[in-house]
Each structure stands twice: as C-alpha cells, then as structure tokens.
Amino acid sequence: MADKDFENEVPGGEDPEAQASGSDPQEGQDDELTIDDILGATQNADAAAEDAVIADLESQLLNDLKRLQAEYANYRRRTEDQRELEIERAKGAVAKGLLPVLDDLDRAEKHGDLEEGSPFAAIAEKLRGVAERIGLVTYGAPGEAFDPQQHEAIFQAPTPGTTEPTILEVVEIGYRLGSVELRPAKVVVAVPAE
C-alpha cells in the first residue's frame, strides 16, 4: 500500500479527467430531462415575480390595444358621418344655386317660351334632370290642402263652396332636398267665404 501513488488518485476510484468533464455514461442516461419535467418543475420566487410582472404588462398592453381599437372605430364612424354631412351640404349649396334658374324656367314655360323641340326646351329638360338626380323635389300644386308648415300664403281669396283652406294658385314652387326644406311654396289660398 505504501507503493501507491496518491497524487493522481481521486476518491471513488475515477479518472480525474472524466470527473472534471462530468460525463459519466451511466449518470447521463438517468438525469435526462423531459418536457414534462421542465413544465412541471416548481418556479423559484424570482421567476414567479417576473411572470407576474410580465402578465401585468401584457394585461396593460391588451387594454391599451382595446382602447385604441375602440378609438379607431369611433374615428371611422365620425369621419363617415362627417363625410355624409359634407356631401349633403354640397348638394344643398348646388340646389340653392339652381333655384333661381329653375324659377326662370317655370316662368318661361308658363309664358310659352319653352316650345317642344327647341334648343331652349332641351336645355331646360337637362337642367331639371340634374336637379332630380341630386335629390331636389318640388311641392305645392293647385288643389292641395294648405299646410302652413310647408306653404307660405301670400294671399287669401274667399271662395264660395270651399270648406277648408286649399291652394288656389302656386306663385313660386317649393323645393326640398331630402328631408330639408330649401324654400316653402308661395301660394294663393282659397278660404271659405263667410
């Protein structure tokens, strides 16, 4: 026993190089970790705290994302409403500009200046077509019941046989654009004679 060299001998009888590298062929097979081992392992306190912070940040980011999506949806709805309003305003401006021209065409037609087949009659028909396409509607015709909300009475004519106020003559046609009244119809009203 005295003859043994104790310098290179490691307790347990292993080779020092094999011990340093930590590669024991039998131990490597027993300590191999599986996915279930990794997922089932308990976390230390630092890792659990870090997971809580990450979960809190994810929650804040998710709430921010939801808020931004709601703001964007509201923005789109507002801009769509605003766009439709601006389209209606533009149509109204065009229609108001056309009213005097349409009045002149009505007067020319009553006077007999719009002869069928004349160039002036063709232009008048095209202009009235444009007014219809933008949604301009006329109202107020002789024989209709007088409605002070829609008609402007410029004269009242007592008429025998009339039981309720009725439009006798239309002096100026009324115009609507959609539900907006651009101008009331100016009319002569037949009222019951007393």
HELIX and SHEET records of a PDB file:
HELIX    1   1 PRO A   16  SER A   21  1                                   6    
HELIX    2   2 PRO A   25  ASP A   30  1                                   6    
HELIX    3   3 ILE A   35  GLY A   40  1                                   6    
HELIX    4   4 ALA A   45  HIS A  111  1                                  67    
HELIX    5   5 PRO A  119  ARG A  133  1                                  15    
SHEET    1   A 3 LEU A 136  TYR A 139  0                                        
SHEET    2   A 3 GLY A 174  LEU A 177 -1                                        
SHEET    3   A 3 VAL A 180  ARG A 183 -1                                        
SHEET    1   B 3 HIS A 151  THR A 159  0                                        
SHEET    2   B 3 ALA A 185  PRO A 192  1                                        
SHEET    3   B 3 THR A 166  GLU A 172 -1                                        
END                                                                             
